[in-house]
Amino acid sequence: MATQASRLAGRLMISPAVILLLLWMIVPLGMTLYFSFLRYNLLMPGMESWAGFDNYTYFLTDPAFTTALVNTLLLVGGVLLITTVGGVLLALLLDQPFWGQGIVRVLVIAPFFVMPTVSALVWKNMFMNPVNGLFAHLAKALGLQPFDFLSVAPLLSITLIVAWQWLPFATLILLTALQSLDSEQLEAAEMDGAPPISRFRHIMLPHLARAATVVILIQTIFLLSTFAEILVTTNGGPGTASTTLTYLVYVQSLLQFDVGLGAAGGIVAVILANIVAIFLMRMIGKNLET
């Protein structure tokens, strides 16, 4: 049993790390909040003035804000759908014994370790290029007209690129959960004459519910800040067709040099991200308690 003195000593030893971590988070957030109330443009140094809530009003009434918010939700929802469903299917496939199983598992997980910028460049130049890309050559071989993915369907293209990066993560988590399933349950169901679909629906799927919850929760937190793939492939275009909240903040702060407006957008993005995270934790976090 820990004594009061030992607990006090433990708190004293851990307090420097906790204080440093709080400062690491609070100081940038506090500076962003401060700048969001200023008229602060890098092209006009020394002309800063108090703006109140004008930056927030302008950001929220900007037509690009609604488009960026919808694009962000579509991107996150699309990636979650692809990675969750695809992760379950790949986990079921990789759980079956076959020759070269270890090599295949490594190849499936490998995309998760590729940097977002590199993967976006590979997809942009090697696969989706309408002239020299792999998809263009396949279309020509079939007698079809090459499809310009990044111009005609930019948001869908980015969703596919991001989903390709996160699919290994979902597969790894779901495969681990699937391997922890008691094989005796499946054998008993099979002996009772249950078909494979029924075994998957009534035994495997409920067992994967908690793992799927973890996948959705973790991916959502990271997907809300997707940026590199958009910058490398479409630059938010054509127009604002692939602009998300994160990219909109980047445009206003670093391309338009409006630090005050960009800071206000950053605060709005943080608030919306926390609302989504809290909503998800309340809605699907119950699966982690059962």
C-alpha positions in Angstrom: 0.0 0.0 0.0 1.3 3.4 -0.9 1.8 5.8 2.0 0.8 9.5 1.9 4.5 10.4 1.7 5.2 8.1 -1.3 2.1 9.4 -3.2 3.3 13.0 -2.5 6.8 12.1 -3.8 5.3 10.5 -6.9 3.2 13.7 -7.6 6.2 15.9 -7.2 8.3 13.8 -9.6 5.6 13.7 -12.3 4.6 17.4 -11.9 7.4 18.9 -14.1 6.3 16.7 -17.1 2.6 17.5 -16.5 3.4 21.3 -16.3 5.5 21.2 -19.4 2.8 19.3 -21.3 0.2 21.8 -20.2 2.4 24.7 -21.3 3.0 23.0 -24.6 -0.7 22.9 -25.3 -2.0 26.0 -23.5 0.5 28.6 -24.7 -0.1 28.1 -28.5 -3.8 27.9 -27.9 -3.8 31.0 -25.8 -1.7 32.9 -28.5 -4.1 31.7 -31.2 -7.1 32.9 -29.2 -5.4 36.3 -28.6 -4.6 36.8 -32.3 -8.1 35.9 -33.3 -9.4 39.1 -31.7 -6.8 41.3 -33.6 -6.7 42.8 -37.1 -3.3 41.4 -37.8 -2.1 41.2 -41.4 1.6 40.3 -42.1 1.6 42.7 -45.1 0.9 45.6 -42.8 3.3 45.2 -39.8 2.8 47.5 -36.9 -0.9 48.2 -37.9 -2.4 45.7 -35.4 -5.7 46.8 -33.8 -8.4 45.2 -31.7 -11.1 43.6 -33.8 -13.4 41.9 -31.3 -15.5 39.2 -32.8 -15.2 40.7 -36.4 -12.8 37.9 -37.5 -15.2 35.2 -36.2 -18.1 36.9 -37.9 -16.3 37.2 -41.2 -15.0 33.6 -41.0 -18.4 32.1 -40.2 -20.3 34.1 -42.9 -17.7 33.4 -45.6 -19.3 31.2 -48.3 -16.2 29.1 -48.3 -16.8 28.1 -44.7 -20.0 26.2 -45.4 -18.4 24.4 -48.3 -15.3 23.6 -46.2 -17.4 22.2 -43.3 -19.4 20.0 -45.7 -16.3 18.8 -47.4 -14.7 18.0 -44.0 -17.6 15.9 -42.9 -17.8 14.1 -46.3 -14.1 13.4 -46.2 -14.2 12.0 -42.7 -17.4 10.0 -43.3 -16.1 8.5 -46.5 -12.8 7.5 -45.1 -14.4 5.9 -42.0 -16.8 4.0 -44.2 -14.1 2.6 -46.5 -11.6 1.8 -43.8 -14.1 0.2 -41.4 -15.8 -2.0 -44.1 -12.6 -2.7 -45.9 -10.8 -3.4 -42.6 -13.3 -6.0 -41.6 -13.1 -7.7 -45.0 -9.3 -7.7 -45.0 -9.1 -8.9 -41.5 -11.4 -11.8 -42.4 -9.2 -12.6 -45.4 -5.9 -12.3 -43.5 -7.2 -14.5 -40.7 -7.4 -17.5 -43.1 -4.4 -19.8 -43.3 -2.7 -19.5 -46.7 0.9 -19.7 -48.1 2.9 -16.5 -47.6 0.5 -15.2 -45.0 3.2 -13.2 -43.1 4.5 -11.5 -46.2 0.9 -10.5 -47.3 0.2 -9.1 -43.8 3.4 -6.9 -44.0 2.4 -5.7 -47.5 -1.1 -4.8 -46.3 0.2 -2.9 -43.3 3.0 -1.1 -45.1 1.0 1.9 -46.5 0.4 3.1 -43.0 4.1 3.9 -42.6 4.3 6.0 -45.8 4.3 9.7 -45.2 1.1 11.5 -46.3 3.0 13.8 -48.7 4.8 10.9 -50.3 1.6 8.8 -50.7 -0.3 11.8 -52.2 2.5 12.4 -54.7 2.5 8.7 -55.7 -1.3 8.6 -56.2 -1.2 12.0 -58.1 1.6 11.2 -60.5 1.6 7.4 -60.8 -2.1 6.5 -60.6 -4.4 9.4 -61.2 -2.5 11.4 -63.8 -4.9 11.7 -66.8 -2.0 11.4 -69.3 0.7 9.1 -67.9 -1.0 7.5 -64.9 -1.7 3.8 -64.4 -5.5 4.3 -64.5 -5.2 6.3 -67.7 -3.2 3.5 -69.4 -5.8 0.9 -68.2 -8.6 3.1 -69.6 -6.9 3.4 -73.0 -6.2 -0.3 -73.0 -10.0 -0.9 -72.6 -10.8 1.6 -75.3 -12.2 4.2 -72.8 -11.4 7.9 -72.3 -9.0 8.5 -69.4 -10.7 10.1 -66.3 -9.2 13.1 -64.7 -9.8 12.2 -61.1 -8.3 15.3 -59.4 -10.2 17.7 -61.6 -13.6 16.0 -62.0 -13.9 14.3 -58.6 -11.3 16.0 -56.3 -12.9 15.3 -53.0 -13.5 11.6 -53.9 -9.9 11.3 -55.0 -8.6 12.7 -51.8 -10.9 10.4 -49.8 -9.5 7.4 -51.6 -5.9 8.5 -51.0 -6.5 9.1 -47.3 -8.5 5.8 -47.0 -5.6 3.9 -48.6 -3.3 5.3 -45.9 -5.7 4.5 -42.9 -6.9 1.1 -44.2 -3.9 -0.8 -42.8 -4.5 0.7 -39.3 -8.1 -0.4 -39.3 -7.1 -3.8 -40.6 -4.5 -4.3 -37.9 -6.8 -3.4 -35.1 -9.7 -5.5 -36.4 -7.4 -8.5 -37.2 -6.1 -8.5 -33.7 -9.6 -8.4 -32.3 -10.7 -11.2 -34.7 -7.8 -13.4 -33.6 -8.8 -13.0 -30.0 -12.2 -14.6 -30.7 -12.7 -18.0 -29.1 -12.6 -20.5 -31.9 -14.8 -22.9 -29.9 -17.8 -20.6 -30.5 -17.3 -20.7 -34.2 -16.8 -24.5 -34.2 -19.9 -25.0 -32.1 -22.0 -22.8 -34.4 -20.6 -24.7 -37.4 -21.5 -28.0 -35.9 -25.0 -26.7 -35.2 -25.4 -26.0 -39.0 -25.0 -22.2 -38.9 -24.0 -20.9 -42.3 -20.9 -18.6 -42.7 -23.0 -15.5 -43.0 -24.9 -16.2 -39.8 -21.6 -17.0 -37.9 -20.2 -13.7 -39.1 -23.3 -11.7 -38.2 -24.1 -13.2 -34.8 -20.6 -14.1 -33.5 -17.8 -12.2 -35.3 -19.5 -8.9 -35.8 -20.5 -8.3 -32.2 -17.0 -9.3 -31.1 -15.5 -6.7 -33.5 -17.8 -3.9 -32.3 -15.4 -2.6 -29.6 -12.4 -2.7 -32.0 -14.4 -0.9 -34.7 -15.3 1.7 -32.0 -11.6 2.3 -31.3 -10.8 2.6 -35.0 -13.6 5.1 -35.7 -12.7 7.2 -32.6 -9.0 7.4 -33.3 -9.3 7.9 -37.1 -11.9 10.7 -36.7 -9.5 12.7 -34.4 -6.8 12.6 -37.0 -8.9 12.8 -40.1 -10.4 16.2 -39.0 -6.9 17.7 -39.5 -6.2 16.2 -43.0 -4.0 18.7 -44.9 -1.0 17.4 -46.7 -2.9 15.3 -49.2 -5.0 18.3 -50.2 -2.0 20.6 -50.5 -0.1 18.2 -52.7 -2.9 17.1 -55.0 -5.6 19.7 -55.5 -4.6 22.8 -53.5 -8.2 22.9 -52.3 -9.6 23.2 -55.8 -11.0 23.4 -58.4 -12.4 26.5 -56.6 -13.3 25.2 -53.2 -14.4 21.7 -54.2 -11.8 20.0 -52.0 -11.3 22.7 -49.4 -11.6 21.5 -45.8 -11.6 23.6 -42.6 -7.9 22.9 -42.0 -7.0 24.0 -45.6 -9.3 27.0 -45.3 -7.4 28.2 -42.2 -4.1 27.7 -44.1 -5.3 29.8 -47.0 -6.5 32.6 -44.9 -3.5 32.8 -42.6 -0.5 31.8 -44.8 -1.7 32.7 -48.3 -3.7 35.8 -47.6 -1.4 36.7 -44.7 -4.4 37.5 -42.4 -3.2 36.1 -39.1 -6.2 37.3 -37.2 -8.7 35.7 -39.5 -6.7 32.5 -39.7 -6.5 32.4 -35.9 -10.2 32.8 -35.6 -10.7 30.0 -38.1 -8.3 27.8 -36.1 -10.4 28.4 -32.9 -13.6 27.6 -34.8 -12.0 24.4 -36.1 -10.8 23.4 -32.6 -14.3 23.9 -31.2 -16.0 21.9 -34.0 -13.4 19.1 -33.6 -14.1 18.9 -29.9 -17.9 18.8 -30.5 -17.5 15.9 -32.9 -15.1 14.1 -30.5 -17.5 14.5 -27.6 -20.4 13.4 -29.7 -18.5 10.3 -30.8 -17.4 9.5 -27.3 -21.0 9.7 -26.0 -22.5 7.8 -28.9 -20.1 4.9 -29.4 -18.0 5.1 -26.2 -20.6 2.9 -24.5 -19.3 -0.1 -26.5 -16.0 0.2 -24.6 -17.8 -0.2 -21.3 -19.7 -3.3 -22.1 
